[in-house]
Amino acid sequence: MQQNKLKVKSGPRPFPPKNFVKGIVPKKQLGQNFIISKGFVQKFVKFCSLKPSDLVIEIGPGLGALTFDLAKRAKKVIGIEIDSRLAFILQKDIKAKGLDNVFVLNENALNFQFSIFNFQSISNFQFSNYKVVGNLPFSSGVAMLMKFLESDNPPKTITIILQKEVGQRIISKTPKMEKLGVFCQMLSKPKILDLVKKGNFYPQPKIDSAIIQFKDIQKDLKKTFKNGVASIEYQLLSKIINSGFGAPRKTLLNNLSQGLNLSKEQTNQWLLENKISPSSRAEALSLNDWLCLAKSFQYFSFILLPTGNRHKF
């Protein structure tokens, strides 16, 4: 599906449904925008392509707009909800419905460790892979996405709702490639499945959203780097990409020499050896260009690699 052919679907007017929980005021600081269209819920769940054997991790289940439909199709659904008010209400609804395949954790998804041990201990569920879904908050959605894409236990697929503008950045192409697009496409195969009118949410956001799906997570990366995201090579690749996009208006020569603490002479030679013009900008480079730069960096391995959160999008 080409970006310029996507059509924004119409949605209901921006007011809460009659059955919206009384007394619940959306928290702006958490980026809460609740799904209020049942038709949209059915469409989204269908896009998730769930199987009866699937373990689903839902980020930000809120009041359960997606949760119960997901539970009908998957073997187990684990919701990670940061808002204690919503987690309490959702747990009550789950109990009232008598569902034994839905579990809710009152946790911050950004801080939660998504390891095999965690899943087995909280759900008593044996699994080899899992799928991530969710209506991600505008404020921290990209950080959550990168957490899963770079996880040492990555999901099989990710199907999420993010701002339309973020979705377009994720699938961007040269010569206007975004840094977010480089990382997402290096780590997976992303695709915008549909665009969604802002009227499908309460409170109504100022911009439309997109349903984005990520498949083959880390599959190609592990073919390139044996240990995937845990490898020194990937850490170096991340450092090079982040440095290349350091200042949008600067050339690669300036950004890379400054970000990697190299002389301009060294950087110029390195770029030319990879058939990349030193005067070009990061947005013009392909995924293969970045990989070539990382692989040819053997003479500059003295660089101190970053630790912790490396990305700023």
N, C-alpha and C positions, 0 to 999 in steps of 0.2 A: 504494500500500500504506500503510495507516494505521498509525501507530506502535503504537497499543494492540492491534492485531490480529496483530502479528508474533509468531511462536512461535520459541522457542529450540530449535535442533536438538540432539539428543543426540550425544555423541562418545565416543571410546574412553577407556579409563582412562588417567590421567596417568603413563605411564612411557615411556621411550625405546624405539623399535622395535628389534628384534634387529639390524638392519643399521645402526644408528646408529654413526657413526664413532667408533672407540675413541680415548680420550684427549682428545676435544673436550668441554671443560667450558663451558657457556654463561656468557657474561660478563654479570653483572647490571647493571654500569654502562653497558652498551650496550643494555640492554633486550631481550636476545635470548630469544625464545620460538619454537622451531622447530615448523613444521607437521609432524605425524606421521600425519595421516589422508589416505590416498590418495583416499578418496571425497570428502573436502572439497576436495582439490586439483582434482579433475575438475569439481566444482561451481563453484569459484571461476574457473577458466580459462574455463568456459562463460559465466559472467557478463561476462567481459571483452569478449566479442563481437569477437574478432580476425578479421582478414582476411589472406589470403596475402600482401598487399602492405604490411602494417603493420610499422612500426618500433616496438619495445616497449622502454621503459626500465623495468627492474625495480629497485626500491630494496630493498636488503638481501636479495639472493638466498640468503644463507646457504650451505647445502649443496646447494641446487638443487631443493628440494621442488617449487617452481612452475616453475623455469627450463626444464626439459626438455619439460614439457607445453606451455609457452608457445612453445617453439621449433618444435613440431610444427605450430602454427597460424599463426605470424607469419613474415615474411620475415627479420627480424633482431631479436635480443634482446641488449640491452646491460645487463649487471648492474652496479650500483654498490654495492660491498661495502666497508665500513669496516674489517672484521676481516681482517687479513692471513692468518691461519690458514685461514679459510674461503675466501678468494679463491684461495689456493694450491691447496687441495683441489678446489675447483670447476673451476679451470682444468685440473687433471689429469684430472678426470672428463670434461670437454668434449673434451679431446684423445683420451682413450681411446675415446670414443664416435664420434670422427671427425666431429664437428659443425663446420660452417664458417659457421653463421649465429648463433653465440653468442659474445659477447665479454664479458670480466669486467674491470672496473677496480677496483683497490684504492684507493678514494677515499671521502671523507666527502661524502655527498650534500648536506649543508647548505652545504659550501664549494665544490662543483663548479659551474662555470659551464655551464649547459645552453643553449649557443648552437648555431646552425646550423654554425658553424665547427668547434666541438668534435666534433660528431657526424660530420661529413664527414672530419675528420682521423683519428679513431680507428677508424672503421668503413668508410670509403670508400663511404659509402651516401648517395645523393642522396634527399632527401625534402622534402616540403612540410609535413608534420605528423607527430606521434608520439603514442603512448599511454603513460601511466604506470600501472604496477601495482606491487603490493608488500604484504608483511606488515610494516607500519611498526612500529618500536620504540615502546613506550609512552612512553619518556622524551622523545623528540624528534619524534614523529609529526606533531603539529600544526604545528610549525615547518617540517617538510618539506612538508606539504600547502600551507601558505601560500606557500612558496617557488615552487611550481609555479603556484598560482592567480594569483600576482602577477608571474609571469615575463614578460619582454618577448618571449619565444618560448614561449607557453603550449601545453601538450599538447591534443590533440583531446579526449581523455577521461582521467579518473583513476579507477581502480578499486583500492581499497585496503582493508586490514584495520586497524581501529582499535578501541580500547575501546568497548564498548557505550555507556557514559556519554558519551563524546566524540561518538559518532554522534548521540545524542539532542540534544546541544547544537547540533550542526550543522544539524539540521532543525527546531529550536525555532521557535515562532510566538508572536506577540503574544497575550496580554499578558505572556507570560513569555519573551520573546526574549532569547537570549544574545548577547553580543558576537561570539563565534565564528560564530554563526548568521547575524548581520547580514553579516559579511564574506563568508562562504562563499556565501550566497544572493545577495549583490550581485555576486559574481564568477562565479557558475555556477548550475547547477540540480542540487543534490545530492539523493540518494535512498538510503535504506537498503534494500539488496536482500535481506538476510537477516541473522539473528543466529546466532552460532556459540558452541557450548559451549566452555568453557575446557579441556575434556579433549582437544580436538583439537591441543593444543600441548604441547611439552616444552621447559623445565620448565613445569608447569601454572601459569598466572597465577591471581590471586585472583578475577578478574572475567571475565565473558563478553565476547566481541568482536562486531563488526558488520562486514559487507561494505558499503562505501559507494561509490557511484559519482557522479562529477561530470561533467556534460555541458554543452555550450554555454558553455565557459569564456571569459569576457570578451566574449561575443557581445553581450549587452544593454548592458554597460558601454561598449563602443565606440560604441554607438548614442547613448548619453547624453553621453559625453566622446570627442571625436574621436580623441585620442591614447591612450585607454584608461588603463592604470595609469601610463603615463609622463607623463600630463597634470598640470598644476598643480591642476586641479579635483579629480582623484582624491586627490592628496596632501592637499588641503584637506578633502575628505570623510573621509579616514582620520583626520585630526587631530580633526575634529568628533566622529566616532564614538568614538574613544579617550577623548576628554575627557568625552563624555556618560556613558560607563560608568566613569568614574574612580573613584568611590566608590559601591558598590551601594546603600547606604542613603540617599544624598543625592539631592535633587531635581535635575532637569535645570538649573534656574536656578543652583543652587550649583555643580554639576559643570562646566557650560559656562563660566560666568563665571570660575571658578578655572582651568580647563584652558586656556582661550583668552585669559586675561589681559584680560577685559572687565569693565566695571562691571556691577552687577546691573541697573541701569536699562537699559543697552544690551541685555543678554541678555534681559530681560523683554520689551522691545519686539520684538526679533527673533523670539522664540518666538510671541508673540501674533500677529504678522504672518503666521505660518505656521499659525495656528489650532491651536497646541500649548500646552497648559496648562503654565505655568512650574513648577507643583507636581508634575507627572508625573515618572515615572522612565524611564530609558532603555529598560528592558525592554518598555515599553508602546508604543514607536514602531515604525511599519512601515518597510519599506525606502523607500517613497515619501516618508515624513516626513524621513528622513535626507537624501535627495536634494534635497528642497525646501529644507532648511536650508543645504545646500552651495551651491545655486544662488542663494539670496537673500543670500549673504554678501558681496556686492560692496562694501558700505560698510565692511567690516572686513578688507579685503585686506592691511592692514599687518602681519598676524600672521606671525611667522617660522615657516615650515613645518619639520617635523621631518625629520631625515635618518637613514639607517641603519635598524635594526630598530625599527619603530614599535609593534609589537603585543606585548601581554602577555596571554595567555589563561589 
